[in-house]
Amino acid sequence: MSRWQQSPFWALSVAILRGFLRDKAAVFFAVVFPLMFLVLFGGILGNQDQSKVELVQVGAVPLVDDLPKDARTAFQQTFEVEHADDRDAALAKVRKGDADVAIEQRGGQLVAHYTQTDQVKAAITQGTLRAFVDGANVAATGQPPAYSFTAEAVEDDSLSVIQFVTPGLLGWAVAMSAAFGSAATLQGWRQSKLLRRLQLAPVGTGTIVGARVAVTLLIAFGQLAIFLGLGAAAFGLTLTGSWWMSIPLIAVGTLCFMAIGLLAGALAKTTEGAVNLANFLVLPMAFLSGSFFSLDGAPAWLQRLSDLLPLKHLNSGMLDVMVRGEGPAAALAPLGILAGFAVVVTLLAARLFRWETT
């Protein structure tokens, strides 16, 4: 056995890691539970194709039938066309929600029959059909159009739903594991008088803290590897940009949420109370930080509130370097915020810490 393996740090780290692996509940909530959400979101959203508008064409519609090749290709990419001769039957399908719109042509006029139950889709359908009518009018003049339109995505061509889902769920998994683990460990050791025994043992406080931090970081890096491996193997996750910067982000984020767990452990008087307090702090933060859904459509005050939460910066930092193709510099601000938050909360936890419950 090497000298390193005989050191108190190594012995404590191995003991803590074995304790974690033997705790089936801890393994479930640190690894399996977050992966269930990744599989759920990846399975539901990952294979969604862009939905077409279901259109019923009643009789002959020369405006559509005589579209130029390029315009006709665009029309077929936008609409799922069904042909019908019975106008009343076509309108009935629209009323029942079996189709989005029914069109017919009366002389030089294209008439679209739509339902108001989905006003957003109705507005999109009307705007799209109007654009095709305007294009047909321009083509009828025999003059080339003065302007053209091209749409280009700013992200990498490999971008898919799973790219956006993975960083947020990974951030939540790391936050939950680090906070719950440190809260339960601190309070459990205090209740069992293990803290007092360690205080009297010939092992430095730095060794004890270092071993706990090392194991928590190891678990976090394991979560990172499992998430990325499963995402790539099962859902086609493709990493872009400086994705490797997610490693220091995970490391500093883990320290940040360990500090939150220590604060919960310092405030609570029982292990259950410490875990519940950590859950009270982390779970709402996950919803307010974009772990499960984007906050782009949220009210401005809610978005400002989320800017105060460390998980928001962990998620956005990983999103920048893993999905948006940003360079290493994009992770510097989140790293600084997470590190500052970790220092402040750790100092507060140390101030409130007691060796024994009163």
Secondary structure as GFF3:
##gff-version 3
##sequence-region A 1 358
A	DSSP	three_ten_helix	4	6	.	.	.	ID=ss1
A	DSSP	alpha_helix	8	22	.	.	.	ID=ss2
A	DSSP	alpha_helix	24	27	.	.	.	ID=ss3
A	DSSP	pi_helix	28	32	.	.	.	ID=ss4
A	DSSP	alpha_helix	33	45	.	.	.	ID=ss5
A	DSSP	beta_strand	53	58	.	.	.	ID=ss6
A	DSSP	alpha_helix	62	65	.	.	.	ID=ss7
A	DSSP	alpha_helix	69	78	.	.	.	ID=ss8
A	DSSP	beta_strand	79	84	.	.	.	ID=ss9
A	DSSP	alpha_helix	87	96	.	.	.	ID=ss10
A	DSSP	beta_strand	101	106	.	.	.	ID=ss11
A	DSSP	beta_strand	109	114	.	.	.	ID=ss12
A	DSSP	alpha_helix	119	141	.	.	.	ID=ss13
A	DSSP	alpha_helix	161	191	.	.	.	ID=ss14
A	DSSP	alpha_helix	194	200	.	.	.	ID=ss15
A	DSSP	alpha_helix	205	235	.	.	.	ID=ss16
A	DSSP	three_ten_helix	243	245	.	.	.	ID=ss17
A	DSSP	alpha_helix	246	267	.	.	.	ID=ss18
A	DSSP	alpha_helix	271	288	.	.	.	ID=ss19
A	DSSP	alpha_helix	300	306	.	.	.	ID=ss20
A	DSSP	alpha_helix	310	322	.	.	.	ID=ss21
A	DSSP	three_ten_helix	328	331	.	.	.	ID=ss22
A	DSSP	alpha_helix	332	352	.	.	.	ID=ss23
###
